[in-house]
Every structure is written in C-alpha cells, then in structure tokens.
Amino acid sequence: MDDDVTQRLVTAHLELARAVAARYFQHDPTRDEDLVQVAYIGLIKAARRYRPSRGGFVAYALPTIAGEVKRHLRDHGWMVRPPRARQELNRRIASAVPELTQQLRRTPTRDDLALELGATPDEVTAAGACDGCLRPLSLDVQVGDSSTPLSELIADESSHEAEADRRVTVWAALRTLAPRERTIVYLRFFEELPQQAIADRLGISQMHVSRILRRTLGQLHLAIGA
C-alpha cells in the first residue's frame, strides 16, 4: 500500500480506532488512553495491509484494531489468569480473525477457526471464553431488567441451587463409569446397602465389592475435581 494512501486511511479513521478502544475502557484515564494508542497502532497495521480488491476498509480494519487491543489486554490486563495454553490459543484466534474475515468475506465461525489453527471447536470455545477474564463483572451489576444485583443470584453452600449443581456434577461423573461400577455406587450410596448385601445381590465377594468401590470412588474424585 502506498504511504500516502496509508496516511489518508489512518487520518480518516482515527475516530473508528477510538470507538473500538472505548469498548474496552476500564474507567482508568491512564490505562484507557493507553488503549487508544494501541488502537491507533492497530489502525496503522490495517491500513498498511489493506487491499481494496478485498472489500471495504472499515470491515477489514475493525477486527484488526480490536485484535491489537485484545492482544495488549491479554499481555498486560489479566485480572484472572487462565491456563497458558488457552491464553496462547486466544492470542492466535485474535490474529487469525482479521485474515480469515478477508479470505472468507464473512466473520469466521468456531469451526473455521478450529480448522485454521489446528485446534478442536471446543478448544476454540474455551479459549474465546478467556476474554471475560480481563474485566470480570462486578457483583453489584444489575441483572436483566430487574434491580437485583448479581451477588444475590449466586448460590451459597446451603441453597437449593448449590445442591442442584452438585447433583448434576455427580450425575455427569457417574455416567463415565462402567455399568457394574455405577450399579455398586448406586446400591451403596443411594439405597444405602451394606457391602455384603451388594456382594450377595451381584454374586461376588464382599472384598471384591470393597475393591471396586475404592477404585471407583477414586475415579469419581478425579472426574469431579474434588
């Protein structure tokens, strides 16, 4: 791209860069101004790489500028730090989106990104969720159209919601067990049968039941992450 054309594109779209940066403002004047400067850098990169034959400049520049701002925040603005592998994939996604957008002439889907980056769709989804770690929601934020703060909707240890969550977690872990192991856990902890009664019902020894329970509980412990 000719330097004069690049300069004109940058000059004409400074407000676009500021608007993108404003999406990520953190109510800190110094840090917010840093984001504006980073957005300007993204605008310059977009102008240098832009080719008119691939569509309008704004459509190309928006993801490029946003990607630059997000990369800056990923490197300097984590409030909750995800695993390194997810951070790295998140950065690669931010870099890939502008190029794929131009190539496909549309916003790339999760499957598009997974194919481009050699990842699974679930890994792309998990990495994309890292964006929320930059600016966690305040517990005082109002939910929906009500005046109820988020803090009042979080289940405590004694609430029905917390109990329901625990049951769902346990049930999901139980489904990973083989049928016999699942049956033994059910008889022992849901019907509360003693080990000998379980052994008699299944036609095996009490010691065998004990070994299966010990091994199975270890598997459940790992599956639940307790």
C-alpha positions in Angstrom: 0.0 0.0 0.0 1.3 3.5 -1.0 2.5 5.5 2.0 0.2 8.5 1.1 -2.8 6.2 0.8 -1.9 4.6 4.1 -1.7 8.0 5.8 -5.0 9.1 4.4 -6.7 6.0 5.6 -5.3 6.4 9.1 -6.2 10.1 9.3 -9.7 9.4 8.1 -10.4 6.6 10.6 -8.9 7.9 13.9 -12.4 8.1 15.4 -13.0 4.5 14.4 -9.9 3.4 16.3 -11.0 5.4 19.4 -14.5 3.9 19.2 -13.0 0.4 19.2 -10.8 1.2 22.1 -13.8 2.6 24.0 -15.4 -0.9 24.1 -12.6 -2.0 26.4 -12.3 1.1 28.6 -11.7 0.3 32.3 -12.6 3.7 33.8 -8.9 4.4 34.4 -7.9 7.5 32.4 -4.2 6.4 32.1 -5.0 2.9 31.0 -7.8 4.0 28.8 -5.5 6.4 26.9 -3.0 3.5 26.5 -5.8 1.5 24.8 -6.4 4.4 22.4 -2.8 4.4 21.5 -2.8 0.7 21.0 -5.9 1.0 18.8 -4.1 3.6 16.7 -1.3 1.0 16.2 -3.9 -1.5 15.0 -5.3 1.1 12.6 -1.9 1.7 11.1 -1.3 -2.0 10.7 -4.7 -2.4 9.0 -4.0 0.5 6.6 -0.7 -1.0 5.6 -2.1 -4.5 4.9 -5.3 -3.4 3.3 -6.0 -4.3 -0.3 -9.1 -2.5 -1.9 -9.8 -5.6 -4.0 -10.8 -7.5 -0.8 -13.7 -5.2 0.2 -14.3 -2.1 2.3 -11.6 -0.7 4.6 -13.8 -0.4 7.7 -14.9 -4.1 7.6 -11.2 -5.1 7.5 -9.9 -2.6 10.0 -12.4 -3.3 12.7 -11.2 -6.8 13.6 -7.6 -5.8 13.1 -7.9 -2.9 15.6 -9.9 -5.0 18.0 -7.3 -7.8 17.8 -4.5 -5.3 18.6 -6.3 -4.0 21.7 -7.2 -7.5 22.8 -3.6 -8.6 22.5 -2.5 -5.7 24.6 -5.0 -6.6 27.3 -4.0 -10.2 27.2 -0.4 -9.3 27.8 -1.0 -6.6 30.4 -4.5 -6.7 31.7 -5.4 -10.1 33.2 -7.4 -10.0 36.4 -8.0 -13.7 36.3 -5.2 -15.7 34.6 -6.3 -18.7 32.5 -4.0 -21.6 31.7 -1.1 -20.6 29.4 -2.3 -22.9 26.6 -5.7 -21.1 26.5 -4.1 -17.7 26.6 -1.9 -18.6 23.6 -4.8 -20.0 21.6 -6.8 -16.9 22.5 -4.0 -14.8 21.0 -3.8 -16.9 17.9 -7.6 -16.6 17.4 -7.3 -12.8 17.7 -4.6 -12.8 15.0 -6.4 -15.2 12.7 -9.8 -13.5 12.7 -8.9 -10.4 10.5 -7.2 -12.6 7.9 -10.0 -15.1 7.8 -12.6 -12.4 7.6 -11.0 -11.1 4.5 -10.5 -14.5 2.9 -14.0 -15.7 3.7 -15.7 -12.3 3.3 -17.6 -13.0 6.5 -17.0 -13.5 10.2 -15.2 -16.8 10.7 -17.1 -19.4 12.7 -15.8 -21.5 15.5 -15.2 -24.4 13.1 -13.4 -22.1 10.6 -11.0 -21.0 13.4 -10.5 -24.6 14.6 -9.6 -25.7 11.1 -7.2 -22.8 10.6 -5.5 -23.2 13.9 -5.3 -26.9 14.2 -7.5 -27.0 17.3 -10.8 -28.6 18.2 -14.0 -26.5 18.2 -14.3 -27.0 22.0 -10.7 -25.7 22.5 -11.6 -22.6 20.4 -14.7 -22.0 22.6 -12.7 -22.4 25.8 -10.0 -20.0 24.6 -12.6 -17.4 23.5 -14.1 -17.5 27.0 -10.8 -16.1 28.3 -11.9 -12.7 27.1 -14.1 -12.4 30.2 -11.1 -12.8 32.5 -9.9 -9.3 31.5 -12.8 -7.5 33.1 -14.9 -9.7 35.4 -18.4 -8.5 36.1 -19.0 -6.6 39.4 -21.1 -8.5 41.9 -23.1 -5.3 42.2 -24.1 -5.2 38.5 -27.9 -5.4 38.0 -29.2 -8.5 36.1 -31.5 -8.1 33.2 -34.3 -5.6 33.6 -34.6 -6.0 37.3 -32.8 -4.1 40.1 -31.4 -7.4 41.5 -27.6 -7.4 41.9 -25.7 -10.4 40.6 -24.5 -11.2 44.1 -28.0 -12.1 45.2 -28.3 -14.7 42.5 -25.1 -16.6 43.3 -25.9 -19.8 45.2 -24.5 -20.3 48.6 -23.5 -23.7 50.1 -26.9 -24.2 51.8 -29.1 -23.2 48.8 -31.2 -25.4 46.6 -29.3 -24.1 43.6 -26.0 -25.2 45.0 -27.4 -28.7 45.8 -28.8 -29.0 42.3 -25.4 -28.1 40.9 -23.7 -30.7 43.0 -26.2 -33.3 41.9 -25.7 -32.5 38.2 -21.9 -32.7 38.7 -22.1 -36.1 40.4 -24.6 -37.5 37.9 -22.3 -36.5 35.0 -19.3 -38.2 36.7 -21.4 -41.3 37.3 -22.2 -41.7 33.6 -18.4 -42.1 32.9 -18.4 -45.4 35.0 -18.9 -48.9 33.6 -22.5 -50.3 34.3 -21.4 -52.6 37.1 -19.4 -49.9 38.9 -22.3 -47.5 38.6 -24.7 -50.1 40.0 -22.4 -50.7 43.0 -22.2 -47.0 43.8 -25.9 -46.7 43.4 -26.6 -49.6 45.8 -24.1 -48.4 48.3 -24.8 -44.7 48.5 -28.3 -44.3 47.2 -30.0 -47.4 48.5 -27.5 -47.5 51.4 -27.0 -51.3 51.3 -24.0 -52.7 53.2 -21.2 -54.2 51.1 -22.1 -57.8 51.9 -25.7 -57.2 50.7 -24.4 -55.8 47.5 -22.0 -58.8 47.1 -24.9 -61.2 47.6 -27.0 -59.4 45.1 -24.3 -59.4 42.4 -22.8 -62.8 43.2 -19.4 -61.6 44.1 -17.3 -61.4 47.3 -17.5 -58.6 49.8 -13.8 -58.0 49.3 -14.4 -57.6 45.6 -17.1 -55.0 46.2 -14.8 -53.2 48.6 -12.0 -53.0 45.9 -14.4 -51.8 43.2 -15.8 -49.1 45.5 -12.3 -47.9 46.4 -11.2 -47.7 42.8 -14.5 -46.2 41.6 -14.5 -43.5 44.2 -11.0 -42.5 43.2 -12.2 -42.2 39.5 -15.2 -40.1 40.6 -12.9 -37.9 42.7 -10.8 -37.2 39.7 -13.8 -36.7 37.4 -15.4 -34.2 39.7 -12.2 -32.4 40.5 -12.9 -32.5 44.2 
